[in-house]
Amino acid sequence: MTGLLPARDGDAALAGRFGLPLLQAIPAAGHYLTVEDGALALAEVGERGRVVVDFVGGAQGHRRKFGGGRGQPVARAVGLKPDYQPSVLDATAGLARDGFVLASLGCALTLLERSPVACALVADGLARALAAPETAAIAARMQLVHADALHWLQQTAEHWDVVYLDPMFPEPGKRAKSKKDMAAFQTLIGGDADADALLAPARRLATRRVVVKRPRHAPWLAGEKPAFAYEGDSTRFDVYLPVAVSA
């Protein structure tokens, strides 16, 4: 299991929160979590690339300022309007990039993620976003839950306006086009073999819609045709209507 090399007050607690072992030194091989420039980073021995969740600056900061606001496909897909900011359950949060975009547009987000490594990276990113004046209010709208999505969806009695699913989808040749550090991260956290099983419970929990993010030419999730879809150059957002639960 990937471990964490502590360097700050609170790193041990962060590791304990997500069940990550503490390291005394950099391992001989493989991945590990370390702290660089005040941020938690996923590193791989012998490789220079790092994976860091940064909601304040970098690509996320640029997207927050110049990403297109409510005109972005993900915002349109969840039905966001000037007078309507839905509550959203992001059941496959990953590094919470889309979740942060929706929170920046006013949505209240519950983020589910089963990978302890991804959770630690997101939790660290949220802590730094809460400490930054320009992102504090956005981060306050994001609640991170470390849980297996399928089990959690089947057990919870809560409901959200929108359930958002972005399961990892293996595409031939896609890995080669990804940045090397992100490709390694995707390999580390694994795929979503149970993705098809998420759709039915998601449709029972959503009161307005379920949004499924897919590569543009990927098959429908669980083979089910959506009510409608929003298409971009490389991505498609399939929208499903809720299914009423019989009493």
GIQUICOR-V878182 format. One record per residue. N is the residue number from 0. RES is the residue in one small letter. PSI is psi in radians with two decimals (999 if undefined). OMEGA is omega as a letter, one per 30 degrees, with the letter a starting at -180 (none if undefined). Layout:
BEGIN
n-><N,N>
res-><RES,RES>
psi-><PSI,PSI>
omega-><OMEGA,OMEGA>
END
This chain:
BEGIN
n-><0,1,2,3,4,5,6,7,8,9,10,11,12,13,14,15,16,17,18,19,20,21,22,23,24,25,26,27,28,29,30,31,32,33,34,35,36,37,38,39,40,41,42,43,44,45,46,47,48,49,50,51,52,53,54,55,56,57,58,59,60,61,62,63,64,65,66,67,68,69,70,71,72,73,74,75,76,77,78,79,80,81,82,83,84,85,86,87,88,89,90,91,92,93,94,95,96,97,98,99,100,101,102,103,104,105,106,107,108,109,110,111,112,113,114,115,116,117,118,119,120,121,122,123,124,125,126,127,128,129,130,131,132,133,134,135,136,137,138,139,140,141,142,143,144,145,146,147,148,149,150,151,152,153,154,155,156,157,158,159,160,161,162,163,164,165,166,167,168,169,170,171,172,173,174,175,176,177,178,179,180,181,182,183,184,185,186,187,188,189,190,191,192,193,194,195,196,197,198,199,200,201,202,203,204,205,206,207,208,209,210,211,212,213,214,215,216,217,218,219,220,221,222,223,224,225,226,227,228,229,230,231,232,233,234,235,236,237,238,239,240,241,242,243,244,245,246>
res-><m,t,g,l,l,p,a,r,d,g,d,a,a,l,a,g,r,f,g,l,p,l,l,q,a,i,p,a,a,g,h,y,l,t,v,e,d,g,a,l,a,l,a,e,v,g,e,r,g,r,v,v,v,d,f,v,g,g,a,q,g,h,r,r,k,f,g,g,g,r,g,q,p,v,a,r,a,v,g,l,k,p,d,y,q,p,s,v,l,d,a,t,a,g,l,a,r,d,g,f,v,l,a,s,l,g,c,a,l,t,l,l,e,r,s,p,v,a,c,a,l,v,a,d,g,l,a,r,a,l,a,a,p,e,t,a,a,i,a,a,r,m,q,l,v,h,a,d,a,l,h,w,l,q,q,t,a,e,h,w,d,v,v,y,l,d,p,m,f,p,e,p,g,k,r,a,k,s,k,k,d,m,a,a,f,q,t,l,i,g,g,d,a,d,a,d,a,l,l,a,p,a,r,r,l,a,t,r,r,v,v,v,k,r,p,r,h,a,p,w,l,a,g,e,k,p,a,f,a,y,e,g,d,s,t,r,f,d,v,y,l,p,v,a,v,s,a>
psi-><2.49,2.29,3.01,2.26,1.79,2.51,-0.11,2.77,2.29,-0.26,-0.66,-0.70,-0.66,-0.76,-0.76,-0.63,-0.62,0.23,0.54,2.37,2.58,2.40,2.60,-0.34,2.90,2.30,2.90,-0.46,2.86,-2.88,2.70,2.75,2.32,3.08,2.17,2.24,0.67,0.11,2.54,2.37,2.47,2.14,2.79,2.29,2.25,-0.03,2.60,-0.44,2.62,2.61,2.07,2.45,1.97,1.83,-0.21,-0.87,-2.73,-2.64,-0.66,-0.69,-0.71,-0.73,-0.63,-0.67,-0.64,0.27,-0.10,-0.01,-2.38,-0.16,-0.15,2.53,-0.69,-0.63,-0.72,-0.67,-0.67,-0.08,0.35,2.36,2.91,-0.61,0.28,1.96,1.74,2.69,2.41,2.27,1.91,1.71,-0.21,1.18,-0.55,-2.16,0.23,0.49,-0.87,-0.63,-0.72,-0.67,-0.81,-0.69,-0.63,-0.33,0.14,-0.06,2.56,2.18,2.34,2.15,2.07,2.32,2.28,-0.34,2.10,-0.55,-0.84,-0.71,-0.76,-0.73,-0.75,-0.75,-0.71,-0.74,-0.69,-0.69,-0.72,-0.60,-0.64,-0.49,-0.15,2.19,-0.64,-0.26,-0.02,-0.80,-0.60,-0.87,-0.54,-0.34,0.08,2.09,2.12,2.27,2.16,1.81,2.72,2.15,-0.79,-0.85,-0.75,-0.75,-0.60,-0.37,-0.53,2.60,0.01,2.84,2.67,2.74,-0.77,2.37,2.22,2.21,2.23,1.14,2.58,2.27,2.04,2.13,2.30,2.24,-0.22,-0.66,-0.68,-0.49,-0.31,2.72,2.54,-0.68,-0.69,-0.59,-0.72,-0.69,-0.77,-0.66,-0.70,-0.82,-0.24,3.03,-3.03,1.37,-0.41,0.29,-0.75,-0.58,-0.21,-0.44,-0.81,-0.91,-0.54,-0.69,-0.38,-0.49,-0.47,2.37,-0.36,-0.88,2.82,2.29,2.22,2.08,2.24,2.71,2.58,-0.67,0.26,2.69,2.83,2.58,2.30,0.30,0.23,2.25,2.28,2.87,-0.69,3.05,2.70,2.22,2.43,-2.90,-0.69,-0.10,2.60,2.40,1.85,2.32,2.18,2.53,2.71,2.78,2.16,2.45,2.15,2.52,999>
omega-><l,a,a,l,a,l,a,l,a,a,l,l,l,l,l,a,a,l,l,l,l,l,l,a,l,a,a,a,l,a,l,l,a,l,l,a,l,a,l,a,l,a,l,a,l,l,a,a,l,l,a,l,a,l,a,a,l,a,a,l,l,a,l,a,a,a,l,l,a,l,l,a,a,l,l,a,a,l,a,l,a,a,a,l,a,l,a,l,l,a,l,a,a,l,l,a,l,l,l,l,a,l,l,l,l,a,l,a,l,a,l,l,a,l,l,l,l,l,a,l,a,l,l,l,l,l,l,l,l,a,a,a,a,a,a,a,l,a,l,l,a,l,a,l,l,a,l,a,a,l,a,l,a,a,a,l,a,l,l,l,a,l,a,a,l,a,l,a,a,l,l,l,a,a,a,a,a,l,a,a,l,l,l,l,l,l,a,a,l,a,l,a,a,a,a,a,a,a,a,l,l,a,l,a,a,l,a,a,l,l,l,l,a,l,a,a,l,l,l,l,a,l,a,l,l,l,l,a,l,a,l,a,a,a,l,l,l,a,l,l,a,l,a,l,a,a,none>
END
